[in-house]
């Protein structure tokens, strides 16, 4: 189950133009993941595709499932990392 904070959802829409409520559109199965530790939590930064655009999302895992913290368009460097990983280069 993918959860999110409704207030954070509104902030994310204003800042990045992506609704956390629509995170089901993100291709988690095909994403490239990087584990990070921030604010005492293990977080996963995932690079992948969301409605035909490259996106970076940050989630952390809870007992109930994944909780999405943010979603934004991927930066050029992140897109190159994703494309290289997918092409095997």
URFEN-V258624 format. One record per backbone hydrogen bond with DSSP energy under -0.5 kcal/mol. CO is the residue of the C=O (numbers start at 0). NH is the residue of the N-H. Records with the same first field share a line. If there is no record, write none. Layout:
CO = NH ; NH
//
This chain:
0 = 2 ; 65
2 = 67
3 = 5
4 = 8
5 = 9
6 = 10
7 = 11
8 = 12
9 = 13
10 = 14
11 = 15 ; 16 ; 17
12 = 16
18 = 21
19 = 22
21 = 24
22 = 25
24 = 50
25 = 27
27 = 30
30 = 32
31 = 46
33 = 44
35 = 37 ; 42
37 = 40
40 = 37 ; 42
41 = 60
42 = 35 ; 44
43 = 45 ; 58
44 = 33
45 = 56
46 = 31
47 = 54
48 = 26
49 = 52
52 = 49
53 = 73
54 = 47
55 = 71
56 = 45
57 = 68 ; 69
58 = 43
59 = 66
61 = 64
64 = 61
65 = 2 ; 67
66 = 59
69 = 57
71 = 55
74 = 78
75 = 79
76 = 80
77 = 81
78 = 82
79 = 83
80 = 84
81 = 85
82 = 86
83 = 87 ; 88
//
